[in-house]
């Protein structure tokens, strides 16, 4: 996954509305060589939003041009780490699939 930018921890006040009970969060940002590849990756991830969520963590996926962003929020650091790991693996699979197209 060489396309990945470093993740950053979001301050609590940057948490989207409805996520106020989630004290921890991060934004994973993935830059791709072109918009079609980013769209393919984001489209592959979209069905997983809500499916992997549990009571302690949630995630959203967005795309802006050739950048895909995955925001993971959690009630505690253990859940945040688990969410980051799960979503990073999903992105890796989506990247491999998009390269094969």
C-alpha positions as CSV (number, residue, x, y, z in Angstrom):
1,X,0.0,0.0,0.0
2,X,2.5,2.6,-1.1
3,X,-0.3,5.0,-1.9
4,X,-1.2,5.6,1.7
5,X,-0.5,8.9,3.4
6,X,0.3,9.0,7.1
7,X,-2.8,8.9,9.3
8,X,-3.5,11.7,11.7
9,X,-5.4,11.8,14.9
10,X,-8.4,14.1,14.8
11,X,-9.0,16.4,17.8
12,X,-12.3,15.6,19.6
13,X,-13.9,18.8,18.5
14,X,-13.5,17.8,14.8
15,X,-15.7,14.7,15.4
16,X,-18.7,14.8,13.1
17,X,-22.2,15.4,14.5
18,X,-23.7,12.2,15.9
19,X,-20.3,10.9,16.9
20,X,-20.0,12.9,20.1
21,X,-19.7,9.7,22.2
22,X,-16.7,8.7,20.2
23,X,-13.7,10.3,21.9
24,X,-11.0,9.0,19.6
25,X,-10.7,9.2,15.8
26,X,-8.4,9.2,12.9
27,X,-8.5,10.1,9.3
28,X,-6.7,7.7,6.8
29,X,-6.0,9.4,3.5
30,X,-5.1,7.4,0.4
31,X,-3.8,9.3,-2.7
32,X,-4.1,7.5,-6.1
33,X,-2.5,8.3,-9.5
34,X,-5.9,9.2,-11.0
35,X,-9.6,9.8,-10.2
36,X,-10.9,6.5,-11.8
37,X,-8.6,4.4,-9.6
38,X,-9.7,6.3,-6.5
39,X,-13.3,5.9,-7.5
40,X,-12.8,2.1,-7.9
41,X,-11.3,1.9,-4.4
42,X,-14.0,4.0,-2.8
43,X,-16.8,2.1,-4.5
44,X,-15.3,-1.2,-3.3
45,X,-15.2,0.2,0.3
46,X,-18.7,1.7,0.3
47,X,-20.7,-1.5,1.0
48,X,-18.6,-2.1,4.1
49,X,-19.6,1.1,5.8
50,X,-22.1,0.2,8.4
51,X,-21.3,-3.5,8.0
52,X,-18.1,-3.4,10.1
53,X,-19.4,-0.9,12.6
54,X,-20.0,-2.1,16.1
55,X,-21.0,-0.4,19.3
56,X,-17.5,0.9,20.0
57,X,-16.4,2.1,16.5
58,X,-17.7,3.5,13.2
59,X,-16.2,4.5,9.9
60,X,-17.1,6.6,6.9
61,X,-15.6,6.6,3.4
62,X,-15.3,9.7,1.2
63,X,-13.6,10.6,-2.0
64,X,-12.3,13.9,-3.3
65,X,-10.8,13.6,-6.8
66,X,-8.0,11.1,-6.6
67,X,-8.0,11.0,-2.8
68,X,-10.0,8.5,-0.7
69,X,-10.5,9.2,3.0
70,X,-11.6,6.7,5.7
71,X,-12.6,8.3,9.0
72,X,-12.6,5.9,11.9
73,X,-14.1,7.0,15.3
74,X,-14.2,4.9,18.4
75,X,-15.1,5.0,22.1
76,X,-11.6,3.8,23.2
77,X,-8.1,3.4,21.8
78,X,-8.4,-0.4,21.6
79,X,-11.5,-0.1,19.4
80,X,-9.8,2.6,17.3
81,X,-6.8,0.4,16.7
82,X,-9.0,-2.5,15.7
83,X,-11.0,-0.2,13.3
84,X,-7.8,1.2,11.7
85,X,-6.5,-2.3,11.2
86,X,-9.7,-3.6,9.6
87,X,-10.1,-0.6,7.3
88,X,-6.4,-0.6,6.3
89,X,-6.8,-4.3,5.3
90,X,-10.0,-3.5,3.3
91,X,-8.2,-0.7,1.5
92,X,-5.3,-3.0,0.7
93,X,-7.7,-5.5,-0.9
94,X,-9.5,-2.8,-2.8
95,X,-6.1,-1.5,-4.1
96,X,-5.1,-4.9,-5.3
97,X,-8.4,-5.4,-7.1
98,X,-8.2,-1.9,-8.7
99,X,-4.7,-2.7,-10.0
100,X,-5.9,-5.9,-11.7
101,X,-8.5,-4.0,-13.7
